[in-house]
Every structure is written in structure tokens, then in C-alpha cells.
Amino acid sequence: NDLKNSYPNLSITHLIVDTRYDPPEDWHIIGMEKK
């Protein structure tokens, strides 16, 4: 993506969260994907 191309040394981590619950304090991280 453009952000990765602009900052090649930046480690971008996408957190996969379970957002069925509000507020965000109740969200659960169900996976992590590094690009």
C-alpha cells in the first residue's frame, strides 16, 4: 500500500479485532497480521 511504500522501514501491523461489542474496551483481538 502507499503508506508502506512511503515508509519502507515502518512495520505495519493490522490487528484483527472482534468488534461485535461496543464500547471499544470490550473488543477482543482475535488475530494479528503483519505486512
mmCIF file of the N, C-alpha and C atoms, coordinates in Angstrom:
data_MODEL
# 
_entry.id   MODEL 
# 
loop_
_atom_site.group_PDB 
_atom_site.id 
_atom_site.type_symbol 
_atom_site.label_atom_id 
_atom_site.label_alt_id 
_atom_site.label_comp_id 
_atom_site.label_asym_id 
_atom_site.label_entity_id 
_atom_site.label_seq_id 
_atom_site.pdbx_PDB_ins_code 
_atom_site.Cartn_x 
_atom_site.Cartn_y 
_atom_site.Cartn_z 
_atom_site.occupancy 
_atom_site.B_iso_or_equiv 
_atom_site.pdbx_formal_charge 
_atom_site.auth_seq_id 
_atom_site.auth_comp_id 
_atom_site.auth_asym_id 
_atom_site.auth_atom_id 
_atom_site.pdbx_PDB_model_num 
ATOM 1   N N  . ASN A 1 1  ? 0.838   -1.195  0.000  1.00 0.00 ? 1  ASN A N  1 
ATOM 2   C CA . ASN A 1 1  ? 0.000   0.000   0.000  1.00 0.00 ? 1  ASN A CA 1 
ATOM 3   C C  . ASN A 1 1  ? 0.870   1.241   0.000  1.00 0.00 ? 1  ASN A C  1 
ATOM 4   N N  . ASP A 1 2  ? 0.255   2.398   -0.179 1.00 0.00 ? 2  ASP A N  1 
ATOM 5   C CA . ASP A 1 2  ? 1.007   3.639   -0.296 1.00 0.00 ? 2  ASP A CA 1 
ATOM 6   C C  . ASP A 1 2  ? 1.789   3.975   0.962  1.00 0.00 ? 2  ASP A C  1 
ATOM 7   N N  . LEU A 1 3  ? 1.207   3.706   2.119  1.00 0.00 ? 3  LEU A N  1 
ATOM 8   C CA . LEU A 1 3  ? 1.886   4.010   3.376  1.00 0.00 ? 3  LEU A CA 1 
ATOM 9   C C  . LEU A 1 3  ? 3.167   3.192   3.502  1.00 0.00 ? 3  LEU A C  1 
ATOM 10  N N  . LYS A 1 4  ? 3.095   1.928   3.141  1.00 0.00 ? 4  LYS A N  1 
ATOM 11  C CA . LYS A 1 4  ? 4.265   1.053   3.204  1.00 0.00 ? 4  LYS A CA 1 
ATOM 12  C C  . LYS A 1 4  ? 5.326   1.514   2.212  1.00 0.00 ? 4  LYS A C  1 
ATOM 13  N N  . ASN A 1 5  ? 4.903   1.973   1.036  1.00 0.00 ? 5  ASN A N  1 
ATOM 14  C CA . ASN A 1 5  ? 5.851   2.450   0.037  1.00 0.00 ? 5  ASN A CA 1 
ATOM 15  C C  . ASN A 1 5  ? 6.504   3.752   0.470  1.00 0.00 ? 5  ASN A C  1 
ATOM 16  N N  . SER A 1 6  ? 5.765   4.591   1.177  1.00 0.00 ? 6  SER A N  1 
ATOM 17  C CA . SER A 1 6  ? 6.301   5.863   1.640  1.00 0.00 ? 6  SER A CA 1 
ATOM 18  C C  . SER A 1 6  ? 7.266   5.671   2.802  1.00 0.00 ? 6  SER A C  1 
ATOM 19  N N  . TYR A 1 7  ? 7.000   4.657   3.613  1.00 0.00 ? 7  TYR A N  1 
ATOM 20  C CA . TYR A 1 7  ? 7.819   4.393   4.792  1.00 0.00 ? 7  TYR A CA 1 
ATOM 21  C C  . TYR A 1 7  ? 8.230   2.924   4.798  1.00 0.00 ? 7  TYR A C  1 
ATOM 22  N N  . PRO A 1 8  ? 9.218   2.565   3.978  1.00 0.00 ? 8  PRO A N  1 
ATOM 23  C CA . PRO A 1 8  ? 9.568   1.143   3.825  1.00 0.00 ? 8  PRO A CA 1 
ATOM 24  C C  . PRO A 1 8  ? 10.077  0.497   5.105  1.00 0.00 ? 8  PRO A C  1 
ATOM 25  N N  . ASN A 1 9  ? 10.582  1.307   6.046  1.00 0.00 ? 9  ASN A N  1 
ATOM 26  C CA . ASN A 1 9  ? 11.096  0.744   7.293  1.00 0.00 ? 9  ASN A CA 1 
ATOM 27  C C  . ASN A 1 9  ? 10.033  0.643   8.365  1.00 0.00 ? 9  ASN A C  1 
ATOM 28  N N  . LEU A 1 10 ? 8.836   1.129   8.049  1.00 0.00 ? 10 LEU A N  1 
ATOM 29  C CA . LEU A 1 10 ? 7.762   1.115   9.031  1.00 0.00 ? 10 LEU A CA 1 
ATOM 30  C C  . LEU A 1 10 ? 7.126   -0.270  9.085  1.00 0.00 ? 10 LEU A C  1 
ATOM 31  N N  . SER A 1 11 ? 7.042   -0.798  10.287 1.00 0.00 ? 11 SER A N  1 
ATOM 32  C CA . SER A 1 11 ? 6.393   -2.095  10.454 1.00 0.00 ? 11 SER A CA 1 
ATOM 33  C C  . SER A 1 11 ? 4.908   -1.864  10.652 1.00 0.00 ? 11 SER A C  1 
ATOM 34  N N  . ILE A 1 12 ? 4.124   -2.298  9.694  1.00 0.00 ? 12 ILE A N  1 
ATOM 35  C CA . ILE A 1 12 ? 2.682   -2.095  9.766  1.00 0.00 ? 12 ILE A CA 1 
ATOM 36  C C  . ILE A 1 12 ? 2.030   -3.379  10.258 1.00 0.00 ? 12 ILE A C  1 
ATOM 37  N N  . THR A 1 13 ? 1.336   -3.252  11.360 1.00 0.00 ? 13 THR A N  1 
ATOM 38  C CA . THR A 1 13 ? 0.646   -4.403  11.930 1.00 0.00 ? 13 THR A CA 1 
ATOM 39  C C  . THR A 1 13 ? -0.849  -4.153  11.894 1.00 0.00 ? 13 THR A C  1 
ATOM 40  N N  . HIS A 1 14 ? -1.569  -5.064  11.296 1.00 0.00 ? 14 HIS A N  1 
ATOM 41  C CA . HIS A 1 14 ? -3.023  -4.971  11.269 1.00 0.00 ? 14 HIS A CA 1 
ATOM 42  C C  . HIS A 1 14 ? -3.572  -5.878  12.357 1.00 0.00 ? 14 HIS A C  1 
ATOM 43  N N  . LEU A 1 15 ? -4.304  -5.280  13.265 1.00 0.00 ? 15 LEU A N  1 
ATOM 44  C CA . LEU A 1 15 ? -4.927  -6.094  14.302 1.00 0.00 ? 15 LEU A CA 1 
ATOM 45  C C  . LEU A 1 15 ? -6.329  -6.470  13.850 1.00 0.00 ? 15 LEU A C  1 
ATOM 46  N N  . ILE A 1 16 ? -6.632  -7.737  13.948 1.00 0.00 ? 16 ILE A N  1 
ATOM 47  C CA . ILE A 1 16 ? -7.967  -8.216  13.615 1.00 0.00 ? 16 ILE A CA 1 
ATOM 48  C C  . ILE A 1 16 ? -8.735  -8.276  14.928 1.00 0.00 ? 16 ILE A C  1 
ATOM 49  N N  . VAL A 1 17 ? -9.736  -7.415  15.049 1.00 0.00 ? 17 VAL A N  1 
ATOM 50  C CA . VAL A 1 17 ? -10.452 -7.339  16.314 1.00 0.00 ? 17 VAL A CA 1 
ATOM 51  C C  . VAL A 1 17 ? -11.882 -7.811  16.158 1.00 0.00 ? 17 VAL A C  1 
ATOM 52  N N  . ASP A 1 18 ? -12.390 -8.376  17.232 1.00 0.00 ? 18 ASP A N  1 
ATOM 53  C CA . ASP A 1 18 ? -13.785 -8.783  17.279 1.00 0.00 ? 18 ASP A CA 1 
ATOM 54  C C  . ASP A 1 18 ? -14.575 -7.568  17.730 1.00 0.00 ? 18 ASP A C  1 
ATOM 55  N N  . THR A 1 19 ? -15.261 -6.935  16.779 1.00 0.00 ? 19 THR A N  1 
ATOM 56  C CA . THR A 1 19 ? -15.931 -5.665  17.064 1.00 0.00 ? 19 THR A CA 1 
ATOM 57  C C  . THR A 1 19 ? -17.433 -5.842  17.233 1.00 0.00 ? 19 THR A C  1 
ATOM 58  N N  . ARG A 1 20 ? -17.842 -7.012  17.669 1.00 0.00 ? 20 ARG A N  1 
ATOM 59  C CA . ARG A 1 20 ? -19.275 -7.222  17.886 1.00 0.00 ? 20 ARG A CA 1 
ATOM 60  C C  . ARG A 1 20 ? -19.762 -6.438  19.084 1.00 0.00 ? 20 ARG A C  1 
ATOM 61  N N  . TYR A 1 21 ? -18.829 -6.071  19.968 1.00 0.00 ? 21 TYR A N  1 
ATOM 62  C CA . TYR A 1 21 ? -19.222 -5.415  21.201 1.00 0.00 ? 21 TYR A CA 1 
ATOM 63  C C  . TYR A 1 21 ? -18.814 -3.956  21.199 1.00 0.00 ? 21 TYR A C  1 
ATOM 64  N N  . ASP A 1 22 ? -19.685 -3.113  21.701 1.00 0.00 ? 22 ASP A N  1 
ATOM 65  C CA . ASP A 1 22 ? -19.340 -1.721  21.979 1.00 0.00 ? 22 ASP A CA 1 
ATOM 66  C C  . ASP A 1 22 ? -19.380 -1.575  23.481 1.00 0.00 ? 22 ASP A C  1 
ATOM 67  N N  . PRO A 1 23 ? -18.593 -0.741  24.085 1.00 0.00 ? 23 PRO A N  1 
ATOM 68  C CA . PRO A 1 23 ? -17.590 0.156   23.503 1.00 0.00 ? 23 PRO A CA 1 
ATOM 69  C C  . PRO A 1 23 ? -16.290 -0.571  23.154 1.00 0.00 ? 23 PRO A C  1 
ATOM 70  N N  . PRO A 1 24 ? -15.310 0.148   22.579 1.00 0.00 ? 24 PRO A N  1 
ATOM 71  C CA . PRO A 1 24 ? -14.056 -0.485  22.150 1.00 0.00 ? 24 PRO A CA 1 
ATOM 72  C C  . PRO A 1 24 ? -13.312 -1.211  23.265 1.00 0.00 ? 24 PRO A C  1 
ATOM 73  N N  . GLU A 1 25 ? -13.538 -0.857  24.516 1.00 0.00 ? 25 GLU A N  1 
ATOM 74  C CA . GLU A 1 25 ? -12.856 -1.563  25.609 1.00 0.00 ? 25 GLU A CA 1 
ATOM 75  C C  . GLU A 1 25 ? -13.245 -3.039  25.628 1.00 0.00 ? 25 GLU A C  1 
ATOM 76  N N  . ASP A 1 26 ? -14.417 -3.359  25.059 1.00 0.00 ? 26 ASP A N  1 
ATOM 77  C CA . ASP A 1 26 ? -14.891 -4.742  25.060 1.00 0.00 ? 26 ASP A CA 1 
ATOM 78  C C  . ASP A 1 26 ? -14.482 -5.509  23.804 1.00 0.00 ? 26 ASP A C  1 
ATOM 79  N N  . TRP A 1 27 ? -13.745 -4.838  22.898 1.00 0.00 ? 27 TRP A N  1 
ATOM 80  C CA . TRP A 1 27 ? -13.293 -5.527  21.699 1.00 0.00 ? 27 TRP A CA 1 
ATOM 81  C C  . TRP A 1 27 ? -12.201 -6.523  22.060 1.00 0.00 ? 27 TRP A C  1 
ATOM 82  N N  . HIS A 1 28 ? -12.161 -7.604  21.325 1.00 0.00 ? 28 HIS A N  1 
ATOM 83  C CA . HIS A 1 28 ? -11.140 -8.620  21.566 1.00 0.00 ? 28 HIS A CA 1 
ATOM 84  C C  . HIS A 1 28 ? -10.295 -8.786  20.313 1.00 0.00 ? 28 HIS A C  1 
ATOM 85  N N  . ILE A 1 29 ? -8.989  -8.808  20.504 1.00 0.00 ? 29 ILE A N  1 
ATOM 86  C CA . ILE A 1 29 ? -8.097  -9.050  19.373 1.00 0.00 ? 29 ILE A CA 1 
ATOM 87  C C  . ILE A 1 29 ? -8.128  -10.544 19.078 1.00 0.00 ? 29 ILE A C  1 
ATOM 88  N N  . ILE A 1 30 ? -8.550  -10.892 17.858 1.00 0.00 ? 30 ILE A N  1 
ATOM 89  C CA . ILE A 1 30 ? -8.679  -12.300 17.509 1.00 0.00 ? 30 ILE A CA 1 
ATOM 90  C C  . ILE A 1 30 ? -7.589  -12.747 16.544 1.00 0.00 ? 30 ILE A C  1 
ATOM 91  N N  . GLY A 1 31 ? -6.741  -11.815 16.120 1.00 0.00 ? 31 GLY A N  1 
ATOM 92  C CA . GLY A 1 31 ? -5.657  -12.198 15.236 1.00 0.00 ? 31 GLY A CA 1 
ATOM 93  C C  . GLY A 1 31 ? -4.771  -11.010 14.937 1.00 0.00 ? 31 GLY A C  1 
ATOM 94  N N  . MET A 1 32 ? -3.566  -11.286 14.415 1.00 0.00 ? 32 MET A N  1 
ATOM 95  C CA . MET A 1 32 ? -2.642  -10.228 14.065 1.00 0.00 ? 32 MET A CA 1 
ATOM 96  C C  . MET A 1 32 ? -2.014  -10.568 12.730 1.00 0.00 ? 32 MET A C  1 
ATOM 97  N N  . GLU A 1 33 ? -1.956  -9.581  11.852 1.00 0.00 ? 33 GLU A N  1 
ATOM 98  C CA . GLU A 1 33 ? -1.396  -9.795  10.529 1.00 0.00 ? 33 GLU A CA 1 
ATOM 99  C C  . GLU A 1 33 ? -0.330  -8.741  10.299 1.00 0.00 ? 33 GLU A C  1 
ATOM 100 N N  . LYS A 1 34 ? 0.898   -9.187  10.023 1.00 0.00 ? 34 LYS A N  1 
ATOM 101 C CA . LYS A 1 34 ? 1.984   -8.243  9.760  1.00 0.00 ? 34 LYS A CA 1 
ATOM 102 C C  . LYS A 1 34 ? 2.220   -8.163  8.268  1.00 0.00 ? 34 LYS A C  1 
ATOM 103 N N  . LYS A 1 35 ? 2.430   -6.936  7.774  1.00 0.00 ? 35 LYS A N  1 
ATOM 104 C CA . LYS A 1 35 ? 2.676   -6.740  6.350  1.00 0.00 ? 35 LYS A CA 1 
ATOM 105 C C  . LYS A 1 35 ? 4.054   -6.158  6.151  1.00 0.00 ? 35 LYS A C  1 
# 
